Amino acid sequence: MDASGEHKLNDELLSNTQRLSFDYFLNEANPENGLVADRNTPASPASIAAVGLALSAYPVGVERGFMTRAAAAARTLATLRFFWNAPHGPEPDAAGYKGFYYHFLDMKTGRRVWKCELSTVDTALLLAGMLAAGAYFDADDESELEIRRLADALYRRADWRWALNGGATVTHGWRPEKGFLRYRWQGYDEAVILYVLGLGSPTYPLPPESYAAWLSTYKWKKIYGRELIYAGPLFIHQFSHIWIDFRGIRDAFMRSHGSDYFENSRQATHLQRDYAIRNPKGFSGYGETCWGITASDGPGPTKRQKTVGGRRFYSYLARGAPFGPDDGTLSPWAAITSLPFAPEIVLPALRHFHEIDLHQGNPYGFTASFNPTIAAADGRSCGWVSPDHVGINQGPIALMIENYRSDFLWRLMRRVPAIATGLRRAGFSGGWL
């Protein structure tokens, strides 16, 4: 196939993959309150992170012709009104407290389920989506004015200083029954967006020292000849990049290493492929076009491991490469979401996932995860296949394909004062800043 034919094939595949991933937010949501199901299963609660991804995806849907602007504005307004008016306080069955929201909410009532935590990072992903909506819906009509007002008010309500609980770094969350969780956001992880939004707050900003304290916990490594801040699961290198264009902007840590977070994610993406090619544990299917290890479902029974042929397999787990844990489970969405960083290796992987029929019988594109080492009951070469689709997997696919194709969300978020202010207070400079 010549270059133009290959480009056309890639473009068609990207368009189809993006559209199917986007459809999750049209179909797996409650249009009355805008809540989005964590999974496409009947009893699934809403995930507030999935709602943040949905709010970011609706503008993409308008630009790509997947939905009308009026429909996107109506869905967005229903969502923002719900979060503004939902029960908010220290009661154990509220929707949120101190401007933060519980990780999982009942799809109909919008109240807390499973005694889950008030989640700082999931709230950050939710607020990023709200700010994206506020930036996109810029018309002077009543509904778009209300979208901007509510997005701003919801962002201003989050009390980031409270979330420090007297420490230098932000806590993971809080429960009404026991208070703050003992874990904090330290060590390189998906919380860059959390610190940027916290630092940028016009009402309860994090002190700049909290970001410096976070940076002090980073570990710079050299692996397979590549130098980077290491984190095993691929999603850590992707989530904050959905909203923030890190190309050419650097904080103190990156300046000292002559890199930036975009380049770091590029190295992390290549590292995953390097690991799959080396395949030190000898799992089936791994190779130069078949890789992508992240937090995902796996073939093990719920909450315990399963042993097949002397190998152990796990259920939901934050898997990582190259230091593990790794049980042969791969996630197509994790590879595809790295598209802006390394298209030269992601596009061949995308074509490979298409060729091995991972989209077969899946309403939202590729399966969430699969394990070729475990033989499939129906004899398919991809082996075990996850039965569920997950909102926080679908959103990054649709949004990062768009950032690769047009920089759309990156350009939109550069106009958001909270993002620019937060980055500057964190010590970022250069590039578009």
KALIN-V440956 format. One record per helix or strand of 2 or more residues. SS is the DSSP state (a for helix, b for strand). FROM is the first residue (numbers start at 1). TO is the last residue. If there is no record, write none. Layout:
ss->SS from->FROM to->TO
ss->SS from->FROM to->TO
This chain:
ss->a from->3 to->27
ss->b from->36 to->37
ss->b from->46 to->47
ss->a from->48 to->64
ss->a from->69 to->85
ss->b from->96 to->97
ss->b from->100 to->102
ss->b from->104 to->105
ss->b from->118 to->119
ss->a from->120 to->136
ss->a from->142 to->157
ss->a from->160 to->164
ss->b from->173 to->175
ss->b from->179 to->180
ss->a from->192 to->200
ss->a from->208 to->215
ss->b from->220 to->223
ss->b from->226 to->229
ss->a from->234 to->237
ss->a from->239 to->242
ss->a from->252 to->257
ss->a from->261 to->278
ss->b from->295 to->296
ss->b from->306 to->308
ss->b from->311 to->313
ss->b from->317 to->318
ss->a from->332 to->336
ss->a from->343 to->355
ss->b from->370 to->371
ss->b from->384 to->385
ss->a from->391 to->406
ss->a from->408 to->414
ss->a from->417 to->425
